[in-house]
Every structure is written in structure tokens, then in C-alpha cells.
């Protein structure tokens, strides 16, 4: 696609560029999450933001780049929350439980994030693979988990031979399933995984499960 020149903005609607881009990303997140990548329409996003398709192309380059930007912002948000939690001052058991709870809370509060990740998996993570930003976002989070695991082993608290990526997967899989499979699981078993009355039960279950695995006596061979 050839470069799009800066759009002509209607009189009286001069808006800050950063705010405009944020508004576009807000609506694009909703549109992609509801309609999927193939079903989402840039025209609809433009109409809902009271802007133009031309302006969206100017800021983001096209639909593919817009979807990538949506993914980048979604992942940046959970990484930001993890950094702000500042768990490394806690003792290892409390730090890991806090990280697990943070993921639990985030996934519950951001069902669009779950939908976007599911959509990107349908597309074989092609947008993520092409984004240099996304590959760098996860590194700090994995490094934090790795340091907590090292501290726990040094103190003799953690016994499991698990690396930071596997622990991240263990936590994420529980939190992701609970939101992504809410409706199918409920249809099969008559239990709403995100119902208010069961929330603390599952939140505590996640932390207990992770801690139990990390502190279990080594299996004899």
C-alpha cells in the first residue's frame, strides 16, 4: 500500500493525535474482538470513531497493521500491570501467588483480550510473528518469574524443576480457560466459571495449585 498523506481535518475538529489514535484503538479492539480479524471492517471502526478510513490508514497503515497495534497494546497493558505490582520485594511464595492472582484478575476484567488472543491463534500468530514489539514485551515478565523461582530454590522453598516460561503457561492456561471456555463449559456442566459466587474459590484454587506444584516433595525414581 502506498503511503497515505496526512488527512485534511474538518474545521473545529482538530484533535490531539495521540488521543485520536487511542480512540481508534479502543474501538478497533472491540470490533476485532466481536467480529474477528476477517469480519472486522475499517469502515465501521472509522464510523464509530467519527473519523475517516483515510485517517486510520495514515496512523496505522491498514487493517493488518491496525490489528497488530491492537494486540501490542493489549499485551503491553498486562505487562504494565505486572511491573506495577512490584512483587519481587515479597517472599517467593507470596510473590508467585500475587502474580497468579494478577493474571486471574486481568483476564476476567478483559474478555476482549481473551478473544483477541484466540483470534490470533486462528491466524497462526502471523501478526505477532511480524511484530518486533510483541517479542520484547514478554521478556521482563519472564525474567521476574525466573528471579522469583531462583530465590525460592535458594531458600529451599521451591522444589519443582520448572522454568519461568512453563510456570507462566501453567498460570495463564487456568486463567485463559476460565474466561474463554465459560459458555461451553457452562453448557456442558451447568457451572458458570466467572459467576460472582465462585470467583474467590477459583482465584484461591489457582494460587493453591501453583504453590502446591512448586513446593511438592521431589518424586523418587
C-alpha positions in Angstrom: 0.0 0.0 0.0 1.4 3.4 -0.9 1.9 6.0 1.8 -1.3 7.9 2.7 -0.8 11.6 3.0 -1.9 13.4 6.2 -5.7 13.7 6.2 -7.5 17.0 6.0 -9.3 17.5 9.3 -12.7 19.2 9.4 -12.8 22.7 10.9 -13.5 22.6 14.6 -12.3 19.0 15.0 -8.6 19.4 15.4 -7.8 16.7 17.9 -4.7 15.6 19.6 -3.0 12.9 17.5 -2.3 10.6 20.5 -5.9 10.9 21.7 -7.2 10.1 18.2 -5.1 7.0 17.9 -6.1 5.9 21.4 -9.8 6.3 20.4 -9.2 4.3 17.2 -7.5 1.5 19.1 -10.3 1.4 21.7 -13.0 0.9 19.0 -10.8 -1.4 16.9 -10.2 -3.6 20.0 -14.0 -4.0 20.3 -14.6 -4.5 16.6 -11.8 -7.2 16.2 -12.9 -8.9 19.4 -16.5 -9.1 18.3 -16.1 -9.8 14.6 -12.8 -11.5 14.3 -10.0 -10.3 12.0 -11.8 -11.3 8.8 -15.1 -9.9 9.9 -13.9 -6.6 11.2 -14.3 -3.6 8.9 -12.1 -0.5 8.9 -15.1 1.5 7.6 -17.1 0.5 10.7 -14.2 1.5 13.0 -13.9 4.8 11.3 -17.7 5.4 11.6 -17.7 4.6 15.3 -14.7 6.9 16.0 -16.2 9.7 13.9 -13.1 9.8 11.9 -12.2 8.6 8.4 -10.8 5.4 6.9 -8.1 7.6 5.4 -7.0 8.8 8.8 -6.8 5.3 10.1 -4.6 4.3 7.2 -2.5 7.4 7.9 -1.9 6.5 11.5 -1.7 2.7 11.2 -1.1 1.8 7.6 -4.0 -0.6 7.1 -6.2 -3.2 8.7 -3.4 -5.7 9.3 -1.2 -3.1 11.0 -4.2 -1.9 13.0 -4.9 -5.3 14.3 -1.2 -5.7 15.2 -1.3 -2.4 17.1 -4.4 -3.6 19.0 -2.5 -6.8 20.0 0.6 -4.8 21.0 -1.5 -2.5 23.2 -3.4 -5.4 24.8 -0.2 -7.3 25.8 1.5 -4.1 26.9 -1.3 -3.4 29.4 -1.0 -6.7 31.2 2.8 -6.4 31.2 2.4 -2.9 32.7 0.2 -4.2 35.4 2.8 -6.9 36.3 5.5 -4.3 36.5 3.5 -2.0 38.7 2.7 -4.9 41.1 6.4 -4.9 42.1 6.2 -8.4 43.6 10.0 -9.0 44.0 10.1 -7.5 47.4 7.7 -10.2 48.6 8.9 -13.6 49.8 8.8 -16.2 46.9 5.6 -17.9 47.9 3.6 -14.7 48.2 5.2 -13.3 45.1 4.2 -16.2 42.9 0.7 -16.2 44.3 0.3 -12.5 43.7 1.4 -12.9 40.1 -1.1 -15.7 39.6 -3.9 -13.5 41.1 -2.9 -10.6 38.9 -3.3 -12.7 35.8 -6.6 -14.1 37.1 -7.9 -10.6 37.7 -6.7 -9.2 34.4 -8.2 -12.0 32.2 -11.5 -11.7 34.0 -11.6 -8.0 33.6 -10.5 -8.0 29.9 -12.6 -10.6 28.0 -11.7 -8.8 24.7 -8.1 -9.7 25.4 -9.0 -13.4 25.5 -11.0 -13.1 22.3 -8.1 -11.3 20.5 -5.6 -14.0 21.6 -8.0 -16.7 20.4 -8.4 -14.9 17.0 -4.7 -14.5 16.6 -4.2 -18.3 17.3 -6.7 -19.0 14.5 -4.4 -17.0 12.3 -1.3 -18.9 13.5 0.1 -15.9 15.3 1.1 -14.3 12.0 0.6 -10.8 13.2 2.5 -11.4 16.4 5.4 -13.1 14.5 5.7 -10.0 12.3 5.8 -7.6 15.3 9.2 -6.8 16.9 7.4 -5.1 19.7 5.5 -8.2 21.0 8.5 -10.4 21.2 10.1 -7.9 23.6 7.1 -7.2 25.8 7.1 -10.6 27.5 10.8 -10.7 28.3 10.6 -8.6 31.5 7.7 -10.7 32.9 9.5 -13.9 32.3 12.7 -12.5 33.9 10.7 -11.6 37.0 9.3 -15.1 37.3 12.7 -16.6 36.8 14.2 -14.5 39.6 11.4 -15.4 42.0 12.0 -19.1 41.2 15.7 -18.8 41.8 15.1 -17.0 45.1 12.6 -19.7 46.1 15.0 -22.5 45.3 17.8 -20.8 47.1 15.7 -20.6 50.2 14.7 -24.3 49.8 11.0 -23.3 49.4 10.6 -24.4 45.7 11.4 -27.9 44.8 9.8 -28.3 41.3 12.1 -28.3 38.3 10.1 -25.8 36.2 11.3 -22.8 34.3 9.7 -19.4 34.1 8.0 -20.0 30.7 6.4 -23.2 31.9 5.2 -21.6 35.1 3.8 -18.7 33.0 2.0 -21.2 30.8 0.6 -23.0 33.9 -0.9 -19.8 35.3 -2.1 -18.5 32.0 -3.8 -21.7 31.0 -6.1 -21.7 34.0 -7.0 -18.0 33.7 -7.5 -18.2 30.0 -9.7 -21.3 30.1 -11.9 -19.9 32.7 -12.9 -16.9 30.5 -12.5 -18.4 27.0 -14.5 -21.5 27.8 -17.1 -20.0 30.1 -20.0 -20.6 27.8 -19.2 -24.1 26.5 -18.2 -25.3 30.0 -21.4 -23.9 31.4 -23.5 -25.6 28.8 -21.8 -28.9 29.4 -21.6 -28.9 33.2 -24.1 -26.2 34.3 -21.5 -24.2 36.1 -20.6 -20.6 35.3 -16.8 -20.3 35.8 -17.0 -16.5 36.1 -20.0 -16.2 38.4 -19.5 -13.9 41.3 -20.2 -16.6 43.9 -17.4 -18.8 42.7 -14.8 -16.1 41.9 -12.8 -16.3 45.1 -13.0 -20.1 45.1 -11.3 -20.3 41.7 -8.9 -17.5 42.5 -7.7 -19.3 45.6 -7.7 -22.6 43.7 -5.3 -21.2 41.2 -2.8 -19.9 43.8 -3.1 -23.2 45.8 -2.5 -25.3 42.7 0.6 -23.4 41.7 2.1 -23.3 45.1 1.4 -27.0 45.7 3.2 -27.8 42.5 6.2 -25.7 43.3 6.6 -27.0 46.8 5.8 -30.7 46.4 8.4 -33.1 47.5 10.6 -34.3 44.6 9.3 -37.6 43.1 11.5 -40.6 43.9 12.8 -42.6 40.9 
